[in-house]
Amino acid sequence: MQLRKENKIKTIHHSLAIEGNSFSIENITAILENKKVIGSKKEIFEVTNAIQVYDDLSKFNPLKEIDLKKAHKILTFELVRFLKNSLKSSNTLH
């Protein structure tokens, strides 16, 4: 069981690192164990969403477009809204 957990963490870490997520294996482990971490909301969303997709992998058929869309929806959950709000707040005049 420990080997599966380690593989899950490493897979998520490397997949997100390719996309520019800076969280360490320790950060991802902490999130997986429901511990608090210090980091950007965006990166925390990316990790929690990736954990969800990883946990649901057996439910998806990689040959079905609808399943790929479902996985993508999970991966981007809260990210789109967060990024839109970030852009709005950064474009306001002070």
N, C-alpha and C positions, 0 to 999 in steps of 0.2 A: 504493500500500500504506500509506503514511503517513497518508493521509486516512482510510482505513478504521480504522486504529488510533486516530486522534484521535476519530472518531465513536463508536467502541466505548467509549472512556474517558469521553467526555462523556455518552453515553447511560447508562452505569452510574452515573456521578457524579450526574446529575440524578434518576435513578430512586431511588437510595438517599437522596439529600438529602430527597426528598419524605417518606421514611419516618423521617427524623431522623438519618441517618448524617452525621457531621460531617467525614468525610475529604475532603480537597481533591483536585483533579484530579492534583496532584503525588503524593499518597499512593496514589491508585489506579494511576497510571502505575508507581510503584515496585513495587507488589504484582504488577502485570501482568508486570513485568520481573524478578520473583523477587528483589527487593531487600527488605531488612528495613525495617519502618516502626515507629514508636512510636505505639501507640494501644490501645484496648481490644480484648480478644479478640472481643467481640461484633461490633464494627465490622469487624475483619479477616475474621471468618467471613462477614459480610454481603457484603463485597467479593469474596472468593474464590468464594463461591457464585454471586454475580451474574455473575462472569466465566465460570464454568462454564456457566450457563444461556445466556449470550450466545453462547458458542462452540457450543452444541448447538441453537440456535434452529432451524436447518434440519431438525432431526430431529423437531420437534414440529408437530402439526397443531392450530392454535388452535381448531378446531371439535370436537375430540375431548376429552371429559372426562378420559380416561385420560392424555392428553398434558399437560393442564393440571395434573393431580395429580403427574405425574412432574416437571414443572418446579418445582412448589411444594415437592416433596420435596427437590430439589437446593437450592432457595433457603433452606430451613430446616435443611439438614444441619448437625449439630453445634450449631446455635443453641438448639434445644429443650433438649438435655442441658445445655448451658452455662448457660442461664437457670434451669433447675431447680436445678442445683448452686449457682448464685449465690443463689437464694432460700433454699435450705437453710442455706447458710453465714451468710446475713444474719439468719436467724431463730434462730440458736443463742445460748444465753446464755453470756456470758463472765465 
